Amino acid sequence: MKTALVLRHVPFEDLGLLAPLLLQRGYALHTHDAGVGPLQDGLHPAPDLLVVLGGPLGAFDDAAYPFLADTLALLGERLARRQP
């Protein structure tokens, strides 16, 4: 089964309309709350799809939210490997 890692930055955000679409396409959904436990825990095995949810945080707010550095590093790695 294909897996999708959903990276959530605020607890009130979810996949919304994307959830049923991904489930219909055979994805198992795994949600990781950014800043709660190591991000690496959700990466083994590597997900087929990464979905990064938004929120009031900005990419350059890493001084206030140090876990954003992990998010940006993960995005950079996946982009370099041309992974969705």
DADA-V214620 format. One record per residue. N is the residue number from 1. RES is the residue in one small letter. PSI is psi as a letter, one per 20 degrees, with the letter a starting at -180 (999 if undefined). D_LAST is the distance of its C-alpha to the last C-alpha in Angstrom with 2 decimals. Layout:
BEGIN
n = <N,N>
res = <RES,RES>
psi = <PSI,PSI>
d_last = <D_LAST,D_LAST>
END
This chain:
BEGIN
n = <1,2,3,4,5,6,7,8,9,10,11,12,13,14,15,16,17,18,19,20,21,22,23,24,25,26,27,28,29,30,31,32,33,34,35,36,37,38,39,40,41,42,43,44,45,46,47,48,49,50,51,52,53,54,55,56,57,58,59,60,61,62,63,64,65,66,67,68,69,70,71,72,73,74,75,76,77,78,79,80,81,82,83,84>
res = <m,k,t,a,l,v,l,r,h,v,p,f,e,d,l,g,l,l,a,p,l,l,l,q,r,g,y,a,l,h,t,h,d,a,g,v,g,p,l,q,d,g,l,h,p,a,p,d,l,l,v,v,l,g,g,p,l,g,a,f,d,d,a,a,y,p,f,l,a,d,t,l,a,l,l,g,e,r,l,a,r,r,q,p>
psi = <p,q,q,p,p,o,o,p,i,q,i,j,q,a,i,c,i,h,g,h,g,g,g,h,j,j,p,p,p,p,p,p,o,p,i,n,r,p,h,h,h,j,j,o,r,p,q,h,p,p,o,o,q,a,a,i,q,q,h,j,k,h,h,h,n,h,i,h,h,g,g,h,g,g,g,g,g,h,g,h,j,l,q,999>
d_last = <16.14,12.38,11.54,9.75,10.75,12.12,13.36,16.54,18.76,21.77,23.27,23.95,20.41,18.56,16.03,18.91,18.43,14.82,16.24,18.35,15.86,13.34,16.48,17.81,14.88,15.57,13.28,15.23,14.62,15.34,16.17,16.91,19.29,18.76,22.06,23.26,23.09,20.97,17.22,17.23,18.73,15.55,13.72,16.11,15.07,11.49,9.40,7.26,5.27,6.22,8.40,10.81,14.05,16.59,20.22,23.20,21.94,21.03,18.96,22.37,24.02,23.38,27.17,27.65,24.47,23.93,20.92,18.90,19.10,17.06,14.35,14.37,14.55,11.52,9.46,11.36,10.81,7.04,7.57,10.52,9.05,6.66,3.81,0.00>
END
